[in-house]
């Protein structure tokens, strides 16, 4: 589940794929839903389920999710081009 990903650094592509697999499982099971944050200029406008299939990762990946049961919002923020990595955070 998405909560097990909190506070874990995503430092390489292999870890990012593992994170994406968990997120896709949570989406497919109805736990979370991905949404586009129109207030964030850098929000990545793609469905991560399609990203998994094509294996094309953008240089910056910033995606938003909401837990359908609790309303908790999360942000996946990863910079892949320079290898800076990223993480998943709960939004206030």
C-alpha positions as CSV (number, residue, x, y, z in Angstrom):
1,X,0.0,0.0,0.0
2,X,1.0,3.6,-0.6
3,X,1.6,4.2,3.1
4,X,4.5,1.8,3.2
5,X,6.2,4.0,0.6
6,X,6.3,7.1,2.7
7,X,9.7,8.5,3.8
8,X,11.5,6.1,1.5
9,X,14.0,7.7,-0.9
10,X,13.6,6.7,-4.5
11,X,17.2,6.8,-5.6
12,X,17.3,4.7,-8.8
13,X,15.2,3.6,-11.6
14,X,14.7,0.0,-10.2
15,X,13.3,1.5,-7.0
16,X,11.0,3.8,-9.0
17,X,9.6,0.8,-10.9
18,X,8.9,-1.0,-7.6
19,X,7.1,2.1,-6.3
20,X,5.1,2.4,-9.6
21,X,4.1,-1.3,-9.3
22,X,2.8,-0.7,-5.8
23,X,0.9,2.4,-6.8
24,X,-0.6,0.6,-9.8
25,X,-1.8,-2.2,-7.6
26,X,-3.4,0.3,-5.2
27,X,-5.1,2.0,-8.1
28,X,-6.4,-1.2,-9.6
29,X,-7.7,-2.4,-6.2
30,X,-9.5,0.8,-5.7
31,X,-7.6,2.1,-2.7
32,X,-6.2,5.2,-4.4
33,X,-7.0,7.3,-7.4
34,X,-4.5,9.3,-9.4
35,X,-5.6,12.9,-10.1
36,X,-4.2,15.9,-12.0
37,X,-3.3,18.8,-9.8
38,X,-4.1,21.8,-12.1
39,X,-2.5,24.2,-9.4
40,X,0.9,22.5,-9.9
41,X,2.6,23.7,-13.1
42,X,5.0,20.6,-12.9
43,X,2.3,18.0,-12.4
44,X,2.9,15.2,-14.9
45,X,-0.1,14.7,-17.0
46,X,0.0,10.9,-17.6
47,X,-1.7,7.8,-16.2
48,X,1.1,5.8,-14.4
49,X,-0.6,2.6,-15.5
50,X,0.4,3.4,-19.0
51,X,3.8,4.5,-17.9
52,X,4.4,1.0,-16.5
53,X,3.5,-0.6,-19.9
54,X,5.7,1.7,-22.0
55,X,8.6,1.9,-19.6
56,X,9.2,5.5,-20.7
57,X,9.9,7.6,-17.7
58,X,9.9,11.4,-18.1
59,X,12.8,13.4,-16.7
60,X,10.6,14.8,-13.9
61,X,7.7,12.7,-12.6
62,X,5.3,14.5,-10.3
63,X,2.0,12.7,-9.7
64,X,-0.8,13.1,-7.2
65,X,-3.0,10.5,-5.6
66,X,-5.9,10.4,-3.2
67,X,-6.9,7.6,-0.8
68,X,-10.5,7.0,-1.7
69,X,-11.4,5.9,1.9
70,X,-9.6,8.5,4.0
71,X,-9.2,11.5,1.6
72,X,-5.5,11.6,2.3
73,X,-3.6,13.2,-0.6
74,X,-0.1,12.1,-1.7
75,X,2.5,13.4,-4.1
76,X,5.1,11.3,-5.9
77,X,7.9,13.7,-6.9
78,X,11.0,12.2,-8.7
79,X,13.7,13.7,-10.8
80,X,15.2,11.1,-13.1
81,X,17.3,12.9,-15.6
82,X,20.1,13.9,-13.2
83,X,19.5,11.0,-10.8
84,X,18.4,13.2,-8.0
85,X,15.6,10.8,-7.0
86,X,12.6,11.7,-5.0
87,X,9.9,10.3,-2.7
88,X,6.2,10.1,-1.9
89,X,4.9,12.6,0.6
90,X,1.5,13.2,2.3
91,X,0.1,16.6,1.4
92,X,-1.3,18.9,4.1
